[in-house]
């Protein structure tokens, strides 16, 4: 569940109220487990800082019936960079230290239509957004995340939105399976990453302009949020939070440089071996067509125990579970 908003109260009071509400729900049920999802960082929203989730849990009496779900898009847009192995591991080390893997109950897999630390919650298909394919390769191969439920919340970008044949998520599941065991410098993975980035380039460029033009809206009343005090028509007081934001920007720059290095490697390989065919698919449904041929869903039947994953689908979400060791 989304923790919700402070609704004008201070954050500590809101966090306590959320914890008390969970205790009330537990008292009226015998088996329900409440799973708290991290958020993107919009004004007054609880949960964009993973410490918020830890603090809520401290108020919950029955801790066996509470957990945490990490959403990749929410994390990225809240200022947690998942795009490189270094920043990815830093995030999970922080999560373990702050909340603990024992509370991790699921992961929502989404790319992002908006850039890093944008505070925008707009999901995108795997590999097409600002997160990119590498973040999902890291997820599929991190030992601590084995046997954690993985749930796709990627969009179906078609007018009807309901036609099964138009649903790209089956191909996304096959793509995620394919990433298991793949190394960072695998040429097929790098090629796939570039192909998917080309497909989502127009959307990313458009939304990057939106973020650049968007000016922060000043609050009518003083608002205290994680140590930053903002007044109408006043500058933000410099705090540790703002310093952390500067560090996030530096980290984002490092990520972009690493991505450019990877692309340069591909260009050199193409110069030597010949260029890859141009990707002319422009629709999200083309994700499957751009996939490596052997990645069809039929080739990854659930009876294949070594690479198979449990899959359940609905019109809204697709669940992926990695196999037990």
C-alpha positions as CSV (number, residue, x, y, z in Angstrom):
1,X,0.0,0.0,0.0
2,X,1.1,3.6,-0.5
3,X,1.7,5.2,2.9
4,X,-0.1,8.4,1.8
5,X,0.3,12.1,2.6
6,X,1.0,14.1,5.7
7,X,-2.1,16.2,4.9
8,X,-0.5,19.3,6.4
9,X,0.7,17.7,9.6
10,X,4.3,17.1,10.5
11,X,5.9,13.9,9.1
12,X,6.6,12.2,12.5
13,X,2.9,12.5,13.5
14,X,1.8,11.2,10.1
15,X,4.2,8.2,10.3
16,X,2.8,7.4,13.8
17,X,-0.8,7.6,12.5
18,X,0.1,5.2,9.7
19,X,1.6,2.7,12.1
20,X,-1.4,2.9,14.4
21,X,-3.7,2.3,11.4
22,X,-1.8,-0.8,10.5
23,X,-2.2,-2.1,14.1
24,X,-5.9,-1.4,13.8
25,X,-6.1,-3.4,10.6
26,X,-4.1,-6.2,12.1
27,X,-6.5,-6.3,15.0
28,X,-9.5,-6.8,12.8
29,X,-7.9,-9.6,10.7
30,X,-6.0,-12.8,11.4
31,X,-3.7,-13.3,8.3
32,X,-3.4,-10.1,6.3
33,X,0.1,-8.8,5.8
34,X,0.5,-5.1,5.0
35,X,3.3,-4.3,2.5
36,X,4.4,-0.6,2.4
37,X,5.6,0.7,-1.0
38,X,8.3,3.4,-1.4
39,X,7.2,6.6,-3.1
40,X,8.6,9.2,-5.6
41,X,9.0,12.2,-3.4
42,X,6.2,14.5,-4.2
43,X,5.4,17.3,-1.7
44,X,4.2,16.0,1.7
45,X,4.1,12.3,0.5
46,X,5.4,9.8,3.1
47,X,7.7,7.0,1.9
48,X,10.0,8.6,-0.6
49,X,12.8,8.3,1.9
50,X,13.2,4.7,2.8
51,X,13.8,5.8,6.4
52,X,10.1,6.6,6.5
53,X,9.2,3.0,5.9
54,X,11.6,1.9,8.7
55,X,9.9,4.5,11.1
56,X,6.4,3.2,10.2
57,X,7.5,-0.3,11.0
58,X,8.7,0.7,14.5
59,X,5.1,1.5,15.4
60,X,3.7,-1.8,14.1
61,X,3.2,-4.3,16.9
62,X,3.1,-7.5,14.9
63,X,6.2,-7.1,12.7
64,X,5.6,-10.5,11.1
65,X,2.6,-9.0,9.3
66,X,4.3,-6.0,7.7
67,X,6.8,-5.7,4.9
68,X,8.2,-3.4,2.2
69,X,7.9,-3.3,-1.6
70,X,10.5,-1.4,-3.6
71,X,9.3,0.2,-6.8
72,X,12.2,0.8,-9.3
73,X,10.5,3.9,-10.9
74,X,9.6,5.4,-7.5
75,X,13.2,4.9,-6.2
76,X,14.8,6.4,-9.2
77,X,12.6,9.4,-9.3
78,X,13.0,10.0,-5.6
79,X,16.8,10.3,-6.0
80,X,18.1,6.7,-5.6
81,X,20.2,5.9,-8.6
82,X,19.9,2.3,-9.8
83,X,21.6,2.6,-13.2
84,X,25.1,1.4,-12.4
85,X,26.4,-1.5,-10.4
86,X,28.1,0.9,-7.9
87,X,25.0,3.1,-7.3
88,X,22.7,0.1,-7.4
89,X,24.6,-1.7,-4.7
90,X,24.8,1.5,-2.6
91,X,21.0,1.7,-2.7
92,X,20.5,-1.9,-1.5
93,X,23.2,-1.6,1.1
94,X,21.4,1.5,2.4
95,X,18.1,-0.4,2.3
96,X,19.5,-3.3,4.3
97,X,21.1,-1.0,6.9
98,X,17.9,1.2,7.2
99,X,15.0,-1.3,6.8
100,X,16.5,-4.8,6.4
101,X,16.1,-7.5,3.7
102,X,13.9,-9.4,6.1
103,X,11.1,-6.9,5.4
104,X,11.5,-7.0,1.6
105,X,8.3,-8.6,0.4
106,X,8.3,-7.6,-3.3
107,X,9.7,-5.4,-6.1
108,X,7.7,-3.5,-8.7
109,X,9.6,-3.5,-12.0
110,X,9.1,-0.3,-14.0
111,X,11.3,1.9,-16.1
112,X,10.7,5.6,-15.8
113,X,9.4,8.2,-18.4
114,X,11.0,11.0,-16.4
115,X,14.6,11.5,-15.4
116,X,16.5,10.9,-12.2
117,X,15.3,12.7,-9.1
118,X,12.4,14.3,-11.0
119,X,9.8,13.4,-8.4
120,X,7.5,12.2,-11.2
121,X,5.7,8.9,-10.9
122,X,5.2,7.8,-14.6
123,X,6.0,4.2,-15.4
124,X,7.5,3.1,-18.7
125,X,8.3,-0.3,-20.3
126,X,11.5,-2.1,-19.4
127,X,14.6,-0.6,-21.1
128,X,12.8,2.2,-22.8
129,X,13.1,4.8,-20.1
130,X,15.6,6.8,-18.1
131,X,16.5,3.8,-15.9
132,X,17.6,1.6,-18.8
133,X,18.1,-2.1,-19.1
134,X,21.2,-2.3,-16.9
135,X,19.2,-1.7,-13.7
136,X,17.0,-4.7,-14.5
137,X,20.0,-6.9,-15.3
138,X,21.4,-6.1,-11.9
139,X,18.0,-6.9,-10.2
140,X,17.7,-10.3,-12.0
141,X,21.2,-11.3,-10.9
142,X,21.5,-9.9,-7.3
143,X,21.7,-12.8,-4.9
144,X,19.8,-11.1,-2.1
145,X,16.8,-10.6,-4.4
146,X,16.4,-14.2,-5.3
147,X,12.9,-15.7,-4.6
148,X,11.5,-12.2,-4.0
149,X,8.2,-11.6,-5.9
150,X,8.7,-9.4,-9.0
151,X,5.7,-7.6,-10.3
152,X,5.6,-5.7,-13.7
153,X,3.6,-2.5,-13.6
154,X,4.6,-1.4,-17.1
155,X,2.0,0.4,-19.3
156,X,0.1,-0.9,-22.4
157,X,0.3,2.0,-24.8
158,X,-2.6,1.2,-27.1
159,X,-6.0,2.9,-27.6
160,X,-8.0,0.0,-26.3
161,X,-5.5,-1.0,-23.7
162,X,-7.1,-4.4,-23.3
163,X,-6.1,-6.5,-26.4
164,X,-3.9,-9.5,-25.2
165,X,-2.0,-9.5,-28.5
166,X,-1.0,-5.9,-27.9
167,X,0.3,-6.6,-24.4
168,X,4.1,-6.2,-24.4
169,X,4.5,-7.7,-20.9
170,X,4.9,-11.3,-22.1
171,X,8.0,-10.1,-24.1
172,X,9.2,-8.2,-21.1
173,X,9.0,-11.3,-18.9
174,X,11.0,-13.2,-21.5
175,X,13.5,-10.4,-21.6
176,X,13.9,-10.4,-17.8
177,X,14.4,-14.2,-17.9
178,X,17.0,-13.8,-20.6
179,X,19.0,-11.3,-18.4
180,X,19.6,-14.0,-15.7
181,X,23.3,-14.9,-15.7
182,X,24.2,-12.1,-18.2
183,X,27.3,-10.1,-17.5
184,X,27.6,-6.3,-17.7
185,X,29.9,-6.4,-20.8
186,X,27.8,-9.0,-22.7
187,X,27.6,-7.7,-26.2
188,X,24.0,-9.0,-26.7
189,X,22.9,-7.1,-23.6
190,X,24.6,-3.9,-24.7
191,X,23.1,-4.2,-28.1
192,X,19.7,-4.8,-26.6
193,X,20.0,-1.9,-24.3
194,X,20.8,0.5,-27.2
195,X,17.9,-0.9,-29.3
196,X,15.4,-0.3,-26.5
197,X,16.8,3.1,-25.8
198,X,16.2,4.1,-29.4
199,X,12.6,3.0,-29.1
200,X,12.0,5.2,-26.1
201,X,14.1,8.2,-27.2
202,X,11.3,10.5,-28.3
203,X,9.4,10.0,-25.1
204,X,12.5,10.7,-23.0
205,X,13.4,13.8,-25.0
206,X,9.9,15.2,-24.6
207,X,9.7,14.6,-20.9
208,X,13.2,15.9,-20.3
209,X,12.1,19.2,-21.8
210,X,9.0,19.2,-19.5
211,X,11.2,18.8,-16.4
212,X,13.6,21.5,-17.6
213,X,10.8,24.0,-18.2
214,X,8.9,23.2,-15.0
215,X,9.5,25.7,-12.2
216,X,9.1,24.6,-8.6
217,X,5.8,25.8,-7.0
218,X,6.2,27.8,-3.8
219,X,3.9,26.8,-0.9
220,X,1.7,29.5,0.5
221,X,2.6,28.4,4.1
222,X,6.0,27.4,5.4
223,X,6.5,23.6,4.9
224,X,9.0,21.6,6.7
225,X,10.0,18.4,4.9
226,X,13.0,16.3,5.9
227,X,14.8,19.4,7.3
228,X,14.2,21.7,4.3
229,X,12.1,24.8,5.1
230,X,10.5,26.5,2.2
231,X,8.7,29.9,2.3
232,X,6.6,31.5,-0.4
233,X,8.9,33.5,-2.7
234,X,11.9,32.6,-0.5
235,X,15.0,30.5,-1.2
236,X,15.3,27.1,0.4
237,X,17.5,27.0,3.5
238,X,20.6,25.0,2.7
239,X,20.5,21.8,4.7
240,X,21.9,18.3,4.6
241,X,19.0,17.3,2.4
242,X,20.0,19.8,-0.3
243,X,23.6,18.6,0.0
244,X,22.4,15.0,-0.6
245,X,20.5,16.2,-3.7
246,X,23.8,17.7,-5.0
247,X,25.5,14.3,-4.4
248,X,22.6,12.7,-6.3
249,X,23.2,15.0,-9.3
250,X,26.9,14.1,-9.3
251,X,26.0,10.4,-9.1
252,X,23.6,10.8,-12.1
253,X,26.4,12.4,-14.1
254,X,28.7,9.5,-13.3
255,X,26.0,7.1,-14.5
256,X,25.6,9.0,-17.8
257,X,29.3,8.9,-18.4
258,X,29.4,5.1,-17.8
259,X,26.5,4.7,-20.2
260,X,28.4,6.7,-22.8
261,X,31.4,4.5,-22.3
262,X,29.3,1.4,-23.0
263,X,27.9,3.0,-26.1
264,X,31.4,3.9,-27.3
265,X,32.3,0.2,-26.9
266,X,29.5,-0.8,-29.1
267,X,30.4,1.8,-31.8
268,X,33.9,0.4,-31.9
269,X,32.6,-3.1,-32.2
270,X,30.3,-2.1,-35.1
271,X,33.2,-0.3,-36.8
272,X,35.1,-3.6,-36.7
273,X,32.4,-6.2,-37.4
274,X,29.9,-4.1,-39.3
275,X,26.9,-2.1,-38.1
276,X,23.8,-3.8,-36.7
277,X,20.5,-3.4,-38.6
278,X,18.7,-0.2,-37.9
279,X,15.8,-0.5,-35.5
280,X,12.7,0.9,-37.2
281,X,10.1,-0.2,-34.7
282,X,8.4,2.8,-33.1
283,X,5.7,1.2,-31.1
284,X,6.0,-0.2,-27.6
285,X,4.7,-3.5,-29.0
286,X,8.0,-3.7,-31.0
287,X,9.8,-4.7,-27.9
288,X,9.2,-8.3,-28.7
289,X,10.2,-7.9,-32.3
290,X,13.5,-6.4,-31.2
291,X,14.1,-9.2,-28.8
292,X,16.7,-11.9,-29.4
293,X,14.9,-14.6,-31.5
294,X,15.2,-17.4,-29.0
295,X,13.5,-15.3,-26.3
296,X,9.9,-16.1,-27.2
297,X,7.6,-17.1,-24.3
298,X,7.1,-20.6,-25.8
299,X,10.9,-21.2,-25.5
300,X,10.7,-20.4,-21.8
301,X,8.0,-22.8,-20.7
302,X,7.3,-23.1,-17.0
303,X,8.3,-26.8,-17.2
304,X,11.9,-25.7,-17.7
305,X,13.1,-25.7,-14.1
306,X,16.5,-24.3,-14.5
307,X,15.5,-21.0,-16.1
308,X,11.8,-20.9,-15.6
309,X,10.0,-18.4,-13.4
310,X,6.5,-18.4,-12.0
311,X,4.3,-16.1,-14.0
312,X,0.8,-14.9,-13.3
313,X,-0.9,-12.2,-15.3
314,X,-3.9,-9.9,-15.1
315,X,-5.1,-6.9,-17.0
316,X,-3.2,-4.7,-14.6
317,X,-0.1,-6.4,-13.3
318,X,2.2,-9.2,-14.2
319,X,4.1,-11.2,-11.5
320,X,7.5,-12.7,-12.1
321,X,9.2,-14.9,-9.6
322,X,12.8,-16.1,-10.0
323,X,13.4,-19.8,-9.4
324,X,14.6,-21.1,-6.0
325,X,18.3,-21.9,-5.8
